[in-house]
């Protein structure tokens, strides 16, 4: 009879998986929104981009504003597009791909959709749904402000400071806020061109040092310990592989502050590997509109002085060329130093990963296994608890079980 014939098979520990979101049958999940597109794209480019993940029924592209709406043939195809393309780097831009809201307005009508006031479970109003509106006419009222933005989606809250000429508008979804920003920024209102920007509230964190097994869902589930999470994204490269970084957006600023404090003070681990998350406030940057000429400050003498000369190549032998060459040497020096630092960091990372691997092997060796001379599950359980079962003539009064008495 084999030593292990009557022993219970050792089971693997359960694999942690975040809970699946509840189904939402009230929403057409076959529509997706793609933002931060290069201005040179057209309908065919977007269709070619999403076709590998399913059939495409309709495409609407606003190349001037850099976004598109796509209707896929099924919710599964739309989900595949979101999973594989969100935060992908294409032509130097990171795409923003999310399920599209069923907001009212021109963009929804462009795809032949109605204006159902339904939004997905993950499209809750939060920091990325709040817009700053500047350069408003003094005659603008709160009702006019609400009406202006309601053409692009449901408006939940408005705040207006008529004296200072600015206000805040909270939309019902991120897509509605993105659409309103794209349509209304620099739009003429009573002789003024208003400015529309996402309002920064300190609710977003940038997280680094993520392992390759961390998904969007796991990231959201982990940071939900600190408060309600609006959005969690693991950034991937053009091949869909994690780059070890992510973005977590909370519904409230105190939750983001609590998460930041706990992650800095302690070691917050997401998987079995003892790899702590590094968190810091996310610095918002606009990749779509950039800095238009109208937004460049003209105060003081700096603008007039710098704009006296336009784009050109410096003429060799001039003082201008010598100063420019010094700048180039400095940039080369900076590049070399960064490469040297990167090599040092990679070497230290390699050593740390080797140490982590040794730690994991030691953890495996320290796990209790049943001794080969035990015949039944009761003896196996007793040995697991640390009791010597008296096999092979060893006195049962000595504790420690086979871990301390094994002749092997």
GUSE-678134 format. One record per residue (C-alpha): residue number from 1; residue in one letter; chain; x, y, z. Coordinates in nm, 4 decimals, padded with zeros to 6 digits. Layout:
REM residues N
  num  residuo  cadena        px        py        pz
  NUM        A       A         X         Y         Z
...
REM end
This chain:
REM residues 408
  num  residuo  cadena        px        py        pz
    1        X       A   00.0000   00.0000   00.0000
    2        X       A   00.1291   00.3443  -00.0939
    3        X       A   00.2152   00.5854   00.1833
    4        X       A  -00.0242   00.8435   00.0369
    5        X       A  -00.3070   00.6108  -00.0602
    6        X       A  -00.5380   00.7041   00.2296
    7        X       A  -00.4195   01.0613   00.2763
    8        X       A  -00.6504   01.3378   00.1667
    9        X       A  -00.5247   01.5259  -00.1402
   10        X       A  -00.3741   01.8620  -00.0575
   11        X       A  -00.5901   02.1385  -00.2032
   12        X       A  -00.4717   02.4601  -00.3599
   13        X       A  -00.5586   02.7830  -00.1794
   14        X       A  -00.8464   02.9690  -00.3433
   15        X       A  -00.7543   03.2237  -00.6104
   16        X       A  -00.8711   03.5721  -00.5243
   17        X       A  -01.0936   03.7260  -00.7884
   18        X       A  -01.2874   04.0510  -00.7529
   19        X       A  -01.6624   04.0177  -00.7567
   20        X       A  -01.8209   04.0477  -01.0987
   21        X       A  -02.0425   04.3535  -01.1435
   22        X       A  -02.4167   04.2850  -01.1413
   23        X       A  -02.5812   04.2646  -01.4841
   24        X       A  -02.7485   04.5760  -01.6114
   25        X       A  -03.0034   04.4743  -01.8722
   26        X       A  -03.1598   04.8181  -01.8885
   27        X       A  -02.8663   04.9620  -02.0830
   28        X       A  -02.7497   04.9115  -02.4410
   29        X       A  -02.3946   04.7978  -02.3700
   30        X       A  -02.2995   04.7632  -02.7354
   31        X       A  -02.2033   05.1330  -02.7649
   32        X       A  -01.8584   05.2574  -02.6693
   33        X       A  -01.6888   05.5940  -02.6424
   34        X       A  -01.3298   05.6504  -02.7637
   35        X       A  -01.1553   05.9676  -02.6506
   36        X       A  -00.8146   06.1324  -02.6979
   37        X       A  -00.7987   06.0302  -03.0635
   38        X       A  -00.5454   06.1943  -03.2966
   39        X       A  -00.7073   06.4685  -03.5020
   40        X       A  -00.6071   06.2950  -03.8261
   41        X       A  -00.8296   05.9887  -03.7750
   42        X       A  -01.1450   05.9271  -03.9769
   43        X       A  -01.4322   05.6774  -03.9718
   44        X       A  -01.2312   05.4100  -04.1535
   45        X       A  -00.9420   05.4387  -03.9061
   46        X       A  -01.1732   05.3912  -03.6074
   47        X       A  -01.3541   05.1035  -03.7772
   48        X       A  -01.0227   04.9330  -03.8509
   49        X       A  -00.9179   04.9864  -03.4886
   50        X       A  -01.2178   04.8077  -03.3347
   51        X       A  -01.3001   04.5465  -03.6028
   52        X       A  -01.0630   04.2801  -03.4587
   53        X       A  -01.2922   04.2541  -03.1548
   54        X       A  -01.6295   04.2123  -03.3295
   55        X       A  -01.8700   04.3428  -03.5894
   56        X       A  -01.9139   04.7185  -03.6245
   57        X       A  -02.2618   04.8575  -03.6905
   58        X       A  -02.2046   05.2311  -03.6815
   59        X       A  -01.9235   05.4828  -03.6296
   60        X       A  -01.9375   05.8532  -03.5502
   61        X       A  -01.6094   06.0487  -03.5384
   62        X       A  -01.5443   06.4089  -03.4394
   63        X       A  -01.1863   06.4415  -03.5607
   64        X       A  -01.1654   06.8088  -03.4658
   65        X       A  -01.2366   06.7324  -03.0990
   66        X       A  -01.0638   06.3929  -03.1001
   67        X       A  -01.3408   06.1540  -02.9945
   68        X       A  -01.5714   05.8923  -03.1453
   69        X       A  -01.8772   05.6809  -03.0683
   70        X       A  -01.8963   05.3244  -03.1993
   71        X       A  -02.1856   05.0801  -03.1956
   72        X       A  -02.0717   04.7165  -03.1949
   73        X       A  -02.2791   04.4139  -03.2916
   74        X       A  -02.3034   04.2846  -02.9333
   75        X       A  -02.2259   04.3828  -02.5726
   76        X       A  -01.9531   04.1175  -02.5690
   77        X       A  -01.7764   04.2827  -02.8622
   78        X       A  -01.8039   04.6233  -02.6953
   79        X       A  -01.6593   04.4832  -02.3728
   80        X       A  -01.3699   04.3309  -02.5675
   81        X       A  -01.2926   04.6681  -02.7255
   82        X       A  -01.2930   04.8413  -02.3862
   83        X       A  -01.0776   04.5708  -02.2267
   84        X       A  -00.8152   04.5663  -02.5013
   85        X       A  -00.7960   04.9296  -02.6113
   86        X       A  -00.8535   05.1455  -02.3027
   87        X       A  -00.5349   05.3433  -02.2194
   88        X       A  -00.3565   05.1928  -02.5238
   89        X       A  -00.0911   05.4082  -02.6859
   90        X       A  -00.1774   05.4863  -03.0485
   91        X       A   00.0125   05.7451  -03.2540
   92        X       A   00.1562   05.8969  -02.9380
   93        X       A  -00.1788   05.9267  -02.7568
   94        X       A  -00.3345   05.7121  -02.4846
   95        X       A  -00.6872   05.6270  -02.5871
   96        X       A  -00.9742   05.6520  -02.3398
   97        X       A  -01.2213   05.3746  -02.4214
   98        X       A  -01.5291   05.3266  -02.2031
   99        X       A  -01.8926   05.2164  -02.2386
  100        X       A  -02.0892   05.5059  -02.3873
  101        X       A  -02.3644   05.6741  -02.1892
  102        X       A  -02.7128   05.7034  -02.3321
  103        X       A  -02.7040   06.0786  -02.2898
  104        X       A  -02.9353   06.3044  -02.4797
  105        X       A  -02.7990   06.5425  -02.7410
  106        X       A  -02.6303   06.5548  -03.0770
  107        X       A  -02.3769   06.2813  -03.0097
  108        X       A  -02.6362   06.0262  -02.9053
  109        X       A  -02.8612   06.1185  -03.1982
  110        X       A  -02.5699   06.0746  -03.4375
  111        X       A  -02.5866   05.7025  -03.3701
  112        X       A  -02.9637   05.6885  -03.3910
  113        X       A  -03.0051   05.6474  -03.0168
  114        X       A  -03.2801   05.7768  -02.7960
  115        X       A  -03.2306   05.9863  -02.4877
  116        X       A  -03.2922   05.7317  -02.2136
  117        X       A  -03.1842   05.8687  -01.8775
  118        X       A  -03.0003   05.5501  -01.7841
  119        X       A  -02.6318   05.5219  -01.7074
  120        X       A  -02.4104   05.2181  -01.6487
  121        X       A  -02.3280   05.1008  -01.3009
  122        X       A  -01.9689   05.2190  -01.3337
  123        X       A  -02.0616   05.5649  -01.4657
  124        X       A  -02.1278   05.7276  -01.1293
  125        X       A  -02.0868   06.1016  -01.0945
  126        X       A  -01.7514   06.1941  -00.9485
  127        X       A  -01.4423   06.4091  -00.9850
  128        X       A  -01.3999   06.3393  -01.3547
  129        X       A  -01.7624   06.4411  -01.4156
  130        X       A  -01.7163   06.7900  -01.2697
  131        X       A  -01.6367   07.0734  -01.5119
  132        X       A  -01.5029   07.4225  -01.4553
  133        X       A  -01.6614   07.6897  -01.6765
  134        X       A  -01.4800   08.0222  -01.7105
  135        X       A  -01.5185   08.3548  -01.8918
  136        X       A  -01.8971   08.3501  -01.8531
  137        X       A  -02.0937   08.6684  -01.9289
  138        X       A  -02.2136   08.8545  -01.6206
  139        X       A  -02.5736   08.8129  -01.7364
  140        X       A  -02.5569   08.4326  -01.7293
  141        X       A  -02.7899   08.2750  -01.4751
  142        X       A  -02.7759   07.9317  -01.3157
  143        X       A  -03.0711   07.8105  -01.5221
  144        X       A  -02.9037   07.9232  -01.8461
  145        X       A  -02.5862   07.7428  -01.7414
  146        X       A  -02.7774   07.4218  -01.6716
  147        X       A  -02.9651   07.4448  -02.0005
  148        X       A  -02.6419   07.5004  -02.1932
  149        X       A  -02.4853   07.1794  -02.0613
  150        X       A  -02.8020   06.9675  -02.0532
  151        X       A  -02.7855   06.9400  -02.4330
  152        X       A  -02.4924   06.7019  -02.3879
  153        X       A  -02.6182   06.4873  -02.0993
  154        X       A  -02.7826   06.4885  -01.7606
  155        X       A  -02.6723   06.7746  -01.5351
  156        X       A  -02.6696   06.6879  -01.1654
  157        X       A  -02.5349   07.0020  -00.9981
  158        X       A  -02.4450   07.3585  -01.0921
  159        X       A  -02.2638   07.6357  -00.9086
  160        X       A  -02.2334   07.9880  -01.0470
  161        X       A  -02.0324   08.2893  -00.9370
  162        X       A  -02.1780   08.5517  -01.1691
  163        X       A  -01.9663   08.8304  -01.0232
  164        X       A  -01.6412   08.6507  -01.1064
  165        X       A  -01.7747   08.4986  -01.4284
  166        X       A  -01.7140   08.1309  -01.3565
  167        X       A  -01.9052   07.8240  -01.2438
  168        X       A  -01.8948   07.4481  -01.1911
  169        X       A  -02.1145   07.1859  -01.3566
  170        X       A  -02.1361   06.8212  -01.2471
  171        X       A  -02.2550   06.5846  -01.5215
  172        X       A  -02.4088   06.2421  -01.4646
  173        X       A  -02.1287   06.0497  -01.6377
  174        X       A  -01.7726   06.0891  -01.7515
  175        X       A  -01.8732   06.0517  -02.1170
  176        X       A  -02.1324   06.3277  -02.0862
  177        X       A  -01.8703   06.5534  -01.9272
  178        X       A  -01.6211   06.4719  -02.2032
  179        X       A  -01.8819   06.5439  -02.4709
  180        X       A  -01.9822   06.8737  -02.3085
  181        X       A  -01.6187   06.9792  -02.2737
  182        X       A  -01.5449   06.8944  -02.6370
  183        X       A  -01.8520   07.0769  -02.7681
  184        X       A  -01.8547   07.3865  -02.5460
  185        X       A  -01.4919   07.4755  -02.4858
  186        X       A  -01.4208   07.8004  -02.6763
  187        X       A  -01.7890   07.8217  -02.7737
  188        X       A  -01.9315   08.1763  -02.8142
  189        X       A  -02.1826   08.2784  -02.5465
  190        X       A  -02.3140   08.6351  -02.5674
  191        X       A  -01.9999   08.7641  -02.7324
  192        X       A  -01.7593   08.5713  -02.5076
  193        X       A  -01.5780   08.2456  -02.5688
  194        X       A  -01.6221   08.0329  -02.2587
  195        X       A  -01.3540   07.8005  -02.1233
  196        X       A  -01.4475   07.4480  -02.0141
  197        X       A  -01.2003   07.2290  -01.8245
  198        X       A  -01.2193   06.9279  -01.5973
  199        X       A  -01.2228   07.0453  -01.2362
  200        X       A  -00.9339   06.9074  -01.0304
  201        X       A  -01.0477   06.7994  -00.6835
  202        X       A  -00.7639   06.5805  -00.5610
  203        X       A  -00.9765   06.2653  -00.5928
  204        X       A  -00.7415   06.0843  -00.8336
  205        X       A  -00.4306   05.8860  -00.7424
  206        X       A  -00.1513   05.7594  -00.9615
  207        X       A  -00.0393   05.4126  -00.8494
  208        X       A   00.2857   05.2414  -00.9473
  209        X       A   00.4696   04.9148  -00.8854
  210        X       A   00.1718   04.7030  -00.9894
  211        X       A   00.2375   04.3378  -01.0641
  212        X       A   00.1452   04.1778  -01.3989
  213        X       A  -00.1526   03.9972  -01.2423
  214        X       A  -00.3324   04.3141  -01.1279
  215        X       A  -00.6444   04.3918  -01.3339
  216        X       A  -00.8799   04.6888  -01.3389
  217        X       A  -01.1257   04.4957  -01.1246
  218        X       A  -00.8664   04.3901  -00.8671
  219        X       A  -00.7348   04.7465  -00.8443
  220        X       A  -01.0861   04.8806  -00.7864
  221        X       A  -01.1661   04.6125  -00.5291
  222        X       A  -00.8422   04.6789  -00.3381
  223        X       A  -00.8830   05.0554  -00.3125
  224        X       A  -01.2500   05.0258  -00.2223
  225        X       A  -01.1189   04.9615   00.1295
  226        X       A  -01.0698   05.3377   00.1626
  227        X       A  -01.3963   05.4576   00.0104
  228        X       A  -01.6132   05.4521  -00.2982
  229        X       A  -01.4094   05.4167  -00.6180
  230        X       A  -01.5394   05.5813  -00.9332
  231        X       A  -01.2853   05.4371  -01.1736
  232        X       A  -00.9750   05.2195  -01.1617
  233        X       A  -00.7575   05.1562  -01.4669
  234        X       A  -00.4363   04.9567  -01.5117
  235        X       A  -00.2354   05.1244  -01.7890
  236        X       A  -00.1197   04.8900  -02.0669
  237        X       A   00.1156   04.9250  -02.3630
  238        X       A   00.0275   04.8845  -02.7303
  239        X       A   00.0327   04.5046  -02.6847
  240        X       A  -00.2158   04.5101  -02.4008
  241        X       A   00.0412   04.4294  -02.1320
  242        X       A   00.0487   04.6094  -01.7996
  243        X       A   00.3181   04.8748  -01.7629
  244        X       A   00.2964   04.8508  -01.3833
  245        X       A   00.1067   05.1769  -01.3410
  246        X       A  -00.2570   05.2691  -01.2903
  247        X       A  -00.5080   05.5389  -01.2014
  248        X       A  -00.7609   05.5237  -00.9179
  249        X       A  -01.0380   05.7835  -00.8978
  250        X       A  -01.2405   05.8130  -00.5782
  251        X       A  -01.5860   05.9618  -00.5386
  252        X       A  -01.4738   06.1787  -00.2468
  253        X       A  -01.1518   06.3618  -00.1659
  254        X       A  -01.1229   06.2272   00.1954
  255        X       A  -01.1158   05.8707   00.0617
  256        X       A  -00.8306   05.9574  -00.1757
  257        X       A  -00.6394   06.1257   00.1066
  258        X       A  -00.6897   05.8248   00.3339
  259        X       A  -00.5664   05.5860   00.0641
  260        X       A  -00.2633   05.8040  -00.0056
  261        X       A  -00.1725   05.8262   00.3630
  262        X       A  -00.2143   05.4531   00.4293
  263        X       A  -00.0135   05.3546   00.1213
  264        X       A   00.2727   05.5878   00.2154
  265        X       A   00.2799   05.4852   00.5827
  266        X       A   00.2297   05.1115   00.5311
  267        X       A   00.2961   04.8434   00.2700
  268        X       A  -00.0263   04.7859   00.0770
  269        X       A  -00.0036   04.4534  -00.1117
  270        X       A  -00.2482   04.3489  -00.3844
  271        X       A  -00.1387   03.9898  -00.4591
  272        X       A   00.0638   03.7090  -00.3014
  273        X       A   00.3876   03.8771  -00.4062
  274        X       A   00.5158   04.1184  -00.1377
  275        X       A   00.5210   04.4062  -00.3871
  276        X       A   00.3797   04.7234  -00.2229
  277        X       A   00.1796   04.9792  -00.4177
  278        X       A   00.3292   05.3260  -00.4497
  279        X       A   00.0628   05.5982  -00.4614
  280        X       A   00.0814   05.9716  -00.5260
  281        X       A  -00.1642   06.2428  -00.6313
  282        X       A  -00.2432   06.2346  -01.0018
  283        X       A  -00.1361   06.5433  -01.1904
  284        X       A  -00.4040   06.6069  -01.4498
  285        X       A  -00.2753   06.6805  -01.7989
  286        X       A  -00.4765   06.7660  -02.1078
  287        X       A  -00.3594   06.5660  -02.4098
  288        X       A  -00.6504   06.6629  -02.6323
  289        X       A  -00.6810   07.0415  -02.6488
  290        X       A  -00.3366   07.1331  -02.5220
  291        X       A  -00.2568   07.5048  -02.4999
  292        X       A  -00.4388   07.7044  -02.7696
  293        X       A  -00.3039   08.0439  -02.8687
  294        X       A  -00.5956   08.2166  -02.7006
  295        X       A  -00.4913   08.0677  -02.3644
  296        X       A  -00.1307   08.1912  -02.3729
  297        X       A  -00.0762   08.4692  -02.1195
  298        X       A  -00.0009   08.8069  -02.2741
  299        X       A   00.0668   08.9878  -01.9488
  300        X       A   00.3985   09.1628  -01.9026
  301        X       A   00.6735   09.1914  -02.1587
  302        X       A   00.7497   08.8220  -02.1929
  303        X       A   00.4969   08.7426  -02.4655
  304        X       A   00.5943   09.0344  -02.6910
  305        X       A   00.9672   08.9698  -02.6430
  306        X       A   00.9482   08.5967  -02.7161
  307        X       A   00.7225   08.6390  -03.0190
  308        X       A   00.9483   08.8894  -03.1948
  309        X       A   01.1151   08.6005  -03.3788
  310        X       A   00.9349   08.2974  -03.5183
  311        X       A   01.0407   07.9347  -03.5814
  312        X       A   01.3869   07.9050  -03.7411
  313        X       A   01.7176   07.7173  -03.7300
  314        X       A   01.9941   07.9020  -03.5498
  315        X       A   02.2673   08.0261  -03.7854
  316        X       A   02.6073   07.8683  -03.7042
  317        X       A   02.8675   08.1056  -03.5655
  318        X       A   02.6188   08.3341  -03.3931
  319        X       A   02.5756   08.3871  -03.0194
  320        X       A   02.2280   08.2418  -03.0520
  321        X       A   02.3724   07.9227  -03.2011
  322        X       A   02.6347   07.8923  -02.9239
  323        X       A   02.3704   07.9220  -02.6493
  324        X       A   02.1469   07.6732  -02.8298
  325        X       A   02.4391   07.4293  -02.8585
  326        X       A   02.4920   07.4529  -02.4826
  327        X       A   02.1278   07.3634  -02.4356
  328        X       A   02.1700   07.0605  -02.6626
  329        X       A   02.4786   06.9458  -02.4713
  330        X       A   02.2851   06.9789  -02.1476
  331        X       A   01.9963   06.7738  -02.2885
  332        X       A   02.2405   06.5044  -02.4046
  333        X       A   02.4017   06.5067  -02.0595
  334        X       A   02.0595   06.4750  -01.8967
  335        X       A   01.9695   06.1854  -02.1274
  336        X       A   02.2943   05.9999  -02.0473
  337        X       A   02.2484   06.0505  -01.6732
  338        X       A   01.8921   05.9242  -01.6913
  339        X       A   02.0090   05.6156  -01.8793
  340        X       A   02.2784   05.5516  -01.6174
  341        X       A   02.0249   05.5951  -01.3405
  342        X       A   01.7866   05.3627  -01.5223
  343        X       A   02.0568   05.0940  -01.5356
  344        X       A   02.1218   05.1289  -01.1618
  345        X       A   01.7494   05.1117  -01.0882
  346        X       A   01.7049   04.8057  -01.3104
  347        X       A   01.9914   04.6292  -01.1313
  348        X       A   01.8442   04.7084  -00.7907
  349        X       A   01.5036   04.5932  -00.9149
  350        X       A   01.6558   04.2648  -01.0352
  351        X       A   01.8162   04.2050  -00.6949
  352        X       A   01.4899   04.2802  -00.5188
  353        X       A   01.2962   04.0445  -00.7460
  354        X       A   01.5498   03.7685  -00.6762
  355        X       A   01.5067   03.8275  -00.3038
  356        X       A   01.1290   03.8106  -00.3431
  357        X       A   01.1633   03.4838  -00.5338
  358        X       A   01.3808   03.3367  -00.2556
  359        X       A   01.1218   03.4492  -00.0021
  360        X       A   00.8459   03.2730  -00.1946
  361        X       A   01.0479   02.9510  -00.2207
  362        X       A   01.1115   02.9599   00.1541
  363        X       A   00.7404   03.0113   00.2133
  364        X       A   00.6659   02.7002   00.0081
  365        X       A   00.9223   02.4953   00.2010
  366        X       A   00.7796   02.6085   00.5339
  367        X       A   00.4257   02.4945   00.4490
  368        X       A   00.3266   02.1783   00.6414
  369        X       A   00.3038   01.8610   00.4307
  370        X       A   00.1799   01.5208   00.5579
  371        X       A   00.4632   01.2740   00.6469
  372        X       A   00.4856   00.9707   00.4211
  373        X       A   00.4227   00.7231   00.7052
  374        X       A   00.0805   00.8606   00.8003
  375        X       A  -00.2071   00.6412   00.6848
  376        X       A  -00.5171   00.8519   00.7413
  377        X       A  -00.6615   01.1987   00.7395
  378        X       A  -00.6898   01.2090   01.1203
  379        X       A  -00.3168   01.1541   01.1614
  380        X       A  -00.2509   01.4091   00.8863
  381        X       A  -00.4659   01.6691   01.0634
  382        X       A  -00.3036   01.5937   01.4016
  383        X       A   00.0422   01.6359   01.2540
  384        X       A  -00.0672   01.9602   01.0859
  385        X       A  -00.1646   02.0927   01.4303
  386        X       A   00.1796   02.0038   01.5620
  387        X       A   00.1037   01.6858   01.7594
  388        X       A   00.3255   01.3797   01.7351
  389        X       A   00.1100   01.0774   01.6539
  390        X       A   00.3578   00.8255   01.7907
  391        X       A   00.4427   00.6655   01.4582
  392        X       A   00.7722   00.4797   01.4148
  393        X       A   00.8083   00.4429   01.7917
  394        X       A   00.8474   00.8131   01.8751
  395        X       A   00.6947   00.9107   02.2103
  396        X       A   00.3610   01.0861   02.1599
  397        X       A   00.4237   01.3244   02.4521
  398        X       A   00.6839   01.5133   02.2496
  399        X       A   00.5163   01.7870   02.0538
  400        X       A   00.6065   01.9071   01.7135
  401        X       A   00.4842   01.6184   01.4972
  402        X       A   00.6715   01.5059   01.1927
  403        X       A   00.8215   01.8492   01.1332
  404        X       A   01.0556   01.7852   01.4277
  405        X       A   01.0717   01.4011   01.4246
  406        X       A   01.0934   01.3147   01.0581
  407        X       A   01.3881   01.0845   00.9840
  408        X       A   01.4079   01.2371   00.6365
REM end
